[in-house]
């Protein structure tokens, strides 16, 4: 009967371990409910984050939310034709009387090689309901054409937006670019004045339209592609179709940090401290550069969250509030 005693002890130990694990998974959610105005705490590692979602402890935002009543949609607005392909954006606007609203342009991520503009539909609809005009944009992937194709497309999309405010009822002098991951990289390049081969007149800041981006939101984006973490990353190599050792100058040219100047727009930075794909040091580097030039910025390091942290609804909700506060301060 001794084996039965051992079995009971083993089962009890397993029960205790399962209980403790479940309690640990519940702790971040409980803390968020107790302190709703604090930064949402995460799980510090990817497996427990995935497990929390799988068990229903954490929910995810609706990936295909319906368009709310009172929001008008202009779908498949073509802004550029290149390589036999029409590049498009979708524009969302609420029916609000009064002066034209700011426009928020959302740029999706996906390692510069996949994803769709609908990935940020939730954000776009949320802010359209709140009185902004919003847009989501598509661009060429690295598999279609390597760098600088993607940033050329994004800057052309911004130029299109600068020129069509009257048609779509927004203020082209209050344009904000928002991106996540690779999309954040493109948003920052556009906002900080990217130009190819050092040819400054190609940049948006020198646009003949004489307009500039009002503000930028960086959701866990890479800021320095010459850093060690990026040099041997296969997604970065695919973006350039070259290794760092072959074209280090190209990696530097495509690094947003190298375009930050005293004319840079206000910047909101949201980054998970447990991000293993784009280290949080990239956000800290940007923060330091902005501070050194007295550029207004807000930095929110979210404790314990990995890359694409806003795929969890609790983080997504926080990001919406953080963006709204930022827009109220620097855009409206």
C-alpha positions as CSV (number, residue, x, y, z in Angstrom):
1,X,0.0,0.0,0.0
2,X,3.0,2.2,0.2
3,X,2.7,2.9,-3.5
4,X,-0.7,4.3,-2.9
5,X,0.7,6.8,-0.4
6,X,3.3,7.9,-2.9
7,X,0.7,8.3,-5.6
8,X,-1.4,10.5,-3.4
9,X,1.6,12.7,-2.6
10,X,2.4,12.9,-6.3
11,X,-1.2,13.9,-7.2
12,X,-1.3,16.4,-4.4
13,X,2.0,17.9,-5.6
14,X,0.6,18.1,-9.1
15,X,-2.6,19.8,-7.9
16,X,-0.6,22.4,-5.9
17,X,1.6,23.1,-9.0
18,X,-1.4,23.5,-11.2
19,X,-3.1,25.7,-8.7
20,X,0.0,27.9,-8.3
21,X,0.5,28.1,-12.1
22,X,-3.2,29.1,-12.6
23,X,-2.9,31.7,-9.8
24,X,0.2,33.2,-11.4
25,X,-1.6,33.4,-14.7
26,X,-4.5,35.2,-13.0
27,X,-2.2,37.7,-11.2
28,X,-1.6,40.1,-14.1
29,X,-5.3,40.3,-14.9
30,X,-6.2,40.9,-11.2
31,X,-3.6,43.6,-10.9
32,X,-5.1,45.4,-14.0
33,X,-8.5,45.3,-12.4
34,X,-7.3,46.6,-9.1
35,X,-5.2,49.3,-10.7
36,X,-6.9,50.2,-14.0
37,X,-4.9,53.4,-14.5
38,X,-1.5,51.7,-14.2
39,X,0.5,50.1,-17.0
40,X,-0.9,46.6,-17.7
41,X,1.5,44.0,-16.4
42,X,2.3,41.0,-18.6
43,X,3.7,37.5,-18.2
44,X,7.4,38.2,-19.0
45,X,7.6,35.0,-21.2
46,X,5.9,34.0,-24.4
47,X,4.6,30.6,-23.3
48,X,2.5,31.8,-20.3
49,X,1.2,34.6,-22.5
50,X,0.0,32.1,-25.1
51,X,-1.4,29.9,-22.4
52,X,-3.3,32.7,-20.8
53,X,-5.0,33.5,-24.1
54,X,-5.6,29.8,-24.8
55,X,-7.3,29.3,-21.4
56,X,-9.4,32.4,-21.9
57,X,-7.8,34.3,-19.1
58,X,-6.8,36.9,-21.6
59,X,-9.1,37.8,-24.5
60,X,-8.1,39.1,-27.9
61,X,-9.5,42.1,-29.8
62,X,-12.0,41.4,-32.5
63,X,-10.0,40.8,-35.6
64,X,-12.8,41.8,-38.0
65,X,-15.0,44.2,-36.1
66,X,-18.2,45.5,-37.9
67,X,-18.2,49.1,-39.0
68,X,-20.2,51.0,-36.4
69,X,-23.3,52.9,-37.4
70,X,-22.5,56.5,-38.2
71,X,-19.0,55.7,-39.7
72,X,-18.6,56.1,-43.4
73,X,-16.1,54.0,-45.3
74,X,-14.2,54.7,-48.5
75,X,-12.7,51.3,-49.5
76,X,-9.9,50.6,-51.9
77,X,-8.8,54.2,-52.5
78,X,-6.0,53.9,-54.9
79,X,-3.0,56.1,-54.1
80,X,-0.3,54.7,-56.4
81,X,0.2,52.3,-59.4
82,X,3.5,50.6,-59.7
83,X,4.8,47.3,-61.1
84,X,1.4,46.6,-62.5
85,X,-0.1,46.8,-59.0
86,X,-2.6,49.3,-57.5
87,X,-1.7,50.2,-54.0
88,X,-4.7,51.2,-51.9
89,X,-5.9,52.5,-48.6
90,X,-9.3,52.4,-46.7
91,X,-10.6,55.7,-45.2
92,X,-13.0,55.8,-42.2
93,X,-14.8,58.9,-40.9
94,X,-17.6,59.5,-38.6
95,X,-20.5,61.9,-39.4
96,X,-19.5,64.9,-37.3
97,X,-20.3,68.5,-38.0
98,X,-17.8,71.3,-37.6
99,X,-14.2,71.8,-38.7
100,X,-12.2,69.0,-40.5
101,X,-10.8,66.4,-38.1
102,X,-7.2,65.2,-37.9
103,X,-6.3,62.1,-40.0
104,X,-4.7,59.1,-38.4
105,X,-2.8,56.8,-40.8
106,X,-2.3,53.2,-39.6
107,X,0.6,51.1,-41.1
108,X,0.5,47.4,-40.4
109,X,3.5,45.3,-39.5
110,X,4.5,41.8,-40.6
111,X,8.3,41.8,-41.1
112,X,8.0,44.0,-44.2
113,X,6.7,40.9,-46.0
114,X,3.2,40.0,-45.0
115,X,0.0,41.3,-43.3
116,X,-2.9,43.4,-44.5
117,X,-4.2,46.9,-43.8
118,X,-7.2,45.4,-42.1
119,X,-5.0,44.3,-39.1
120,X,-5.5,47.8,-37.6
121,X,-9.1,48.0,-38.5
122,X,-10.0,47.9,-34.7
123,X,-7.9,51.0,-34.0
124,X,-9.2,52.7,-37.1
125,X,-12.8,52.2,-36.3
126,X,-12.3,53.1,-32.6
127,X,-10.9,56.5,-33.4
128,X,-13.3,57.1,-36.3
129,X,-16.1,56.8,-33.7
130,X,-14.2,59.3,-31.5
131,X,-14.3,61.9,-34.3
132,X,-11.0,61.4,-36.2
133,X,-10.7,60.5,-39.8
134,X,-8.6,57.3,-40.0
135,X,-7.0,55.4,-42.8
136,X,-5.2,52.0,-43.2
137,X,-2.7,51.5,-46.0
138,X,-1.1,48.7,-48.0
139,X,2.4,48.8,-49.4
140,X,4.8,46.6,-51.3
141,X,6.4,43.7,-49.5
142,X,10.1,42.8,-49.6
143,X,9.2,39.7,-51.7
144,X,7.7,42.1,-54.4
145,X,10.6,44.6,-54.2
146,X,13.3,45.1,-51.5
147,X,14.0,48.4,-49.7
148,X,13.4,51.2,-50.4
149,X,10.1,50.1,-52.1
150,X,8.0,49.9,-48.9
151,X,9.1,53.3,-47.5
152,X,8.7,54.9,-51.0
153,X,5.1,53.6,-50.9
154,X,4.4,54.9,-47.4
155,X,5.8,58.4,-48.2
156,X,3.7,58.4,-51.4
157,X,0.6,57.5,-49.4
158,X,1.3,60.4,-47.0
159,X,1.7,62.7,-50.0
160,X,-1.7,61.5,-51.3
161,X,-3.2,62.3,-47.9
162,X,-1.7,65.7,-47.8
163,X,-3.4,66.5,-51.1
164,X,-6.9,65.1,-50.6
165,X,-8.2,66.6,-47.3
166,X,-11.0,68.4,-48.9
167,X,-12.3,65.4,-50.7
168,X,-12.4,63.2,-47.6
169,X,-13.2,65.9,-45.0
170,X,-10.0,65.9,-42.9
171,X,-7.3,68.5,-42.0
172,X,-4.2,67.7,-44.0
173,X,-2.2,69.9,-41.6
174,X,-3.0,67.4,-38.8
175,X,-1.8,64.1,-40.1
176,X,-0.5,61.4,-37.6
177,X,1.2,58.2,-38.7
178,X,0.9,55.1,-36.5
179,X,2.6,51.8,-37.0
180,X,3.3,48.5,-35.3
181,X,6.6,46.6,-35.6
182,X,7.7,46.9,-39.3
183,X,4.9,49.4,-39.7
184,X,6.3,51.5,-36.9
185,X,9.6,51.5,-38.6
186,X,8.0,52.9,-41.8
187,X,5.9,55.4,-39.8
188,X,9.0,56.8,-38.1
189,X,11.0,57.0,-41.3
190,X,8.1,58.9,-42.9
191,X,7.7,61.2,-39.9
192,X,11.3,61.9,-39.3
193,X,12.1,62.8,-43.0
194,X,13.5,59.7,-44.7
195,X,15.4,60.3,-48.0
196,X,17.2,57.9,-50.3
197,X,20.9,58.2,-50.9
198,X,21.2,61.3,-48.9
199,X,19.0,63.2,-51.3
200,X,17.0,65.4,-48.9
201,X,14.6,66.9,-51.5
202,X,12.9,63.5,-51.8
203,X,11.9,63.6,-48.1
204,X,8.4,64.4,-46.9
205,X,9.8,67.3,-44.8
206,X,10.9,68.9,-48.1
207,X,7.7,68.2,-49.9
208,X,6.6,70.9,-52.4
209,X,3.2,70.8,-50.7
210,X,4.9,72.4,-47.7
211,X,3.3,70.2,-45.1
212,X,4.7,67.9,-42.5
213,X,3.4,65.0,-40.3
214,X,2.1,66.4,-37.0
215,X,2.9,63.4,-34.8
216,X,4.0,59.7,-34.9
217,X,3.1,56.6,-32.8
218,X,5.7,53.9,-32.5
219,X,4.3,50.5,-31.4
220,X,7.3,48.2,-30.7
221,X,9.2,49.3,-33.8
222,X,12.9,49.0,-34.7
223,X,14.7,52.3,-34.7
224,X,18.3,51.2,-35.5
225,X,18.8,48.5,-38.1
226,X,22.6,48.6,-37.7
227,X,22.3,47.3,-34.1
228,X,23.6,43.7,-33.5
229,X,20.1,42.2,-33.0
230,X,19.1,43.3,-36.5
231,X,22.3,42.6,-38.5
232,X,21.6,38.9,-38.8
233,X,17.8,38.9,-38.6
234,X,16.4,37.1,-41.6
235,X,13.5,39.5,-41.9
236,X,15.9,42.5,-42.1
237,X,18.1,40.7,-44.6
238,X,15.1,40.0,-46.7
239,X,14.0,43.6,-46.5
240,X,17.3,44.7,-48.1
241,X,18.1,41.6,-50.1
242,X,21.6,42.0,-48.8
243,X,23.5,41.1,-45.6
244,X,24.7,43.8,-43.3
245,X,28.3,43.0,-44.2
246,X,27.6,43.7,-47.9
247,X,25.7,47.0,-47.5
248,X,26.1,48.5,-44.0
249,X,25.3,51.9,-45.5
250,X,21.9,50.7,-46.6
251,X,21.0,49.5,-43.1
252,X,22.0,52.9,-41.7
253,X,20.0,54.7,-44.4
254,X,16.9,52.8,-43.4
255,X,17.3,53.4,-39.6
256,X,14.8,56.0,-38.2
257,X,17.1,57.0,-35.4
258,X,19.4,58.6,-38.0
259,X,16.7,61.1,-39.2
260,X,15.7,62.4,-35.8
261,X,16.4,66.1,-35.7
262,X,15.1,69.2,-33.9
263,X,12.2,69.4,-36.4
264,X,11.0,65.9,-35.6
265,X,7.3,65.7,-34.6
266,X,6.0,64.6,-31.1
267,X,6.4,60.9,-30.6
268,X,4.5,58.3,-28.6
269,X,6.5,55.1,-27.9
270,X,4.8,51.9,-26.7
271,X,7.0,48.9,-26.2
272,X,6.9,45.6,-24.2
273,X,9.9,45.1,-21.9
274,X,10.0,41.4,-22.7
275,X,10.1,41.9,-26.5
276,X,12.7,39.4,-27.8
277,X,12.2,40.2,-31.5
278,X,12.7,44.0,-31.2
279,X,14.5,44.6,-27.9
280,X,13.1,47.3,-25.7
281,X,16.5,49.0,-25.9
282,X,15.4,50.2,-29.4
283,X,12.6,52.2,-27.7
284,X,15.0,53.5,-25.1
285,X,17.5,54.6,-27.7
286,X,14.8,56.6,-29.5
287,X,13.7,58.1,-26.2
288,X,17.2,59.3,-25.4
289,X,17.6,60.8,-28.9
290,X,14.3,62.7,-28.7
291,X,15.1,64.0,-25.2
292,X,18.6,65.2,-26.2
293,X,16.9,67.4,-28.9
294,X,14.0,68.5,-26.7
295,X,11.4,66.8,-28.9
296,X,8.1,66.2,-27.1
297,X,7.6,62.5,-26.5
298,X,5.8,60.0,-24.3
299,X,7.4,56.7,-23.5
300,X,5.3,53.8,-22.1
301,X,7.4,50.6,-21.5
302,X,4.8,47.9,-20.8
303,X,6.2,45.5,-18.2
304,X,6.4,41.9,-19.1
305,X,4.9,42.0,-22.6
306,X,6.4,40.4,-25.7
307,X,6.3,41.6,-29.3
308,X,2.9,42.4,-30.8
309,X,1.6,42.8,-27.3
310,X,-1.6,44.6,-28.4
311,X,-2.9,41.3,-29.7
312,X,-4.1,40.9,-26.1
313,X,-7.2,43.0,-25.6
314,X,-6.1,44.3,-22.2
315,X,-3.0,45.8,-23.8
316,X,-4.9,46.9,-26.9
317,X,-7.4,48.9,-24.7
318,X,-4.4,50.5,-22.9
319,X,-2.8,51.5,-26.2
320,X,-6.1,53.1,-27.3
321,X,-6.2,55.2,-24.2
322,X,-2.5,56.1,-24.4
323,X,-2.9,57.2,-28.0
324,X,-6.0,59.2,-27.3
325,X,-4.2,61.1,-24.5
326,X,-1.3,61.7,-26.8
327,X,-3.5,63.0,-29.6
328,X,-5.4,65.3,-27.2
329,X,-2.0,66.8,-26.2
330,X,-0.3,67.1,-29.5
331,X,-2.8,66.9,-32.4
332,X,-6.2,68.2,-31.6
